Every structure is written in C-alpha cells, then in structure tokens.
Amino acid sequence: MFDTYGLLARLEGLGEAKYAAFNAGLVPGLEGHAYGVRVPLLRGIGREIIRSVDWRDFLDASRTHDLFEMRMLHGIVLAGARCPIGEKLALTDAFLPHVDNWAVCDTFVSSFKPKPAELPPTYAFAVDCAESGEEFRKRFGLVLLMARFKLPEYLPGVMAVYRGFQHEGYYARMGAAWGLATLWPSAREACLGILEENLWDPFTHNKAIQKLRESYRISEADKALARTLIRRET
C-alpha cells in the first residue's frame, strides 16, 4: 500500500508559502489547496514513485486528491510510468475529468513523451480529446498535438483539428491560441489560413495573434502580417 500520509508530510515540508501564494495568483481555485512545492522537486519525487513497485497504488490515491501537488504528481507519474500504451491511455482517460486547471494539464502534457511505436494510438487519443466538449480534456488534446505531433506525417491531421476548433471555455481557447503560435514554424500556411479565413471566434483569433507576436520563433515579417489580421471583438 502506498504511504500517502508520508508523502503528504514530505510535500508539506518542501512547500514554500510565498511560492504557494504566487501560484494562487496564476491558477484559479488554488488558494488553500497547495503547499507551494516547486515543479523540479515534484519531478524528482515523481521519478522516485515511478521506480517503486506501487506506482499504480499512488495513482489510485492521488487521482481525486484535492491537493494541487498531488494532482501534479499524478500527471508526472502517469506520463512517465513504464506500462503498455493502452494502459497509460486508459489511466489518462480516467484522470482527465479531474484535471481542473491549466498548470496540471500542461505539466502532464510536458511529461508525456510517447515512444515512436506509441505515437499512432497516442495521436488518436489526442485527437479525440481535442474534439471533446470538456474544457480541460480539450486543452490537453490540443496541447499534446502541438507538443508531440509536429512530425510531417501528423501535421495535416493536427491542423485539421485546429481548423475545426470551437469552444467557449477560456482555457480551451488559450490552448488553441498557444498551439497555433507554436505550430506556425512547422505549418505556416495552414496556421495563416485559420486566421485569414476567420475560422475562430474573435477572442481566440486575437489571442493567437498575440502569442505569435510574443514568440521568438516567428519572423518580424510574419508578426507584422499577423497584426494586420487582428479582428474587432464585439
């Protein structure tokens, strides 16, 4: 049985009150539900759990836990766990309903590094998530596609998903905007088409342009072009 109480005591000892307050200003609903443990420390603990024999017990204990660091660790451990990809995707499907903020979502994605043989089922799963109506499941799918599927054989499908993006949730919209700016160097014409054809709502459209203009990976000429495509929000 996994020692949940021992882990909670360890996390509390590693916490920083000022860092917890800082995070609470960035992540809605976090105040009072986080110790303020920095992500590199969480990744180190996650590696320890992954190497243990009872990492599945940890996932069972942490999936619905209300402590921010436990949810962060859940994503880190699940993403790095050594198990068949089918099991990993099933566990991910069970976890996503409990992901309720961008920090857990994006840390989970950044830790999720499928091997070449695991790419096809992971891609299908990511597309399914990106087409979901659930805000953070959708963000997870969009960000995973952006982060792991810029490969030529996957880009047309990724951009088709992005072309069809629609959602009212703020964090889903921000995920789409971030994704477009990140995908631009790999799929410039497809990304430009989304903006020129006004396929997205004005808020997401303009946020994507903002992300493009803030990026160090976009040419000044393309930033100037993007600026001409800003839409008036009504």
Secondary structure, DSSP 8 states (H G I E B T S, - for coil): ---HHHHHHHHHHH--HHHHHHHHHHSTT-TTS-----HHHHHHHHHHHHHSTTHHHHHHHHTT-S-HHHHHHHHHHHHH--S-HHHHHHHHHHHGGG--SHHHHHHHHHH----GGGHHHHHHHHHHHHT-SSHHHHHHHHHHHHHH--STTTHHHHHHHHHT-----HHHHHHHHHHHHHHTTTSHHHHHHHHHTT-S-HHHHHHHHHHHHH-SSS-HHHHHHHHTT-----
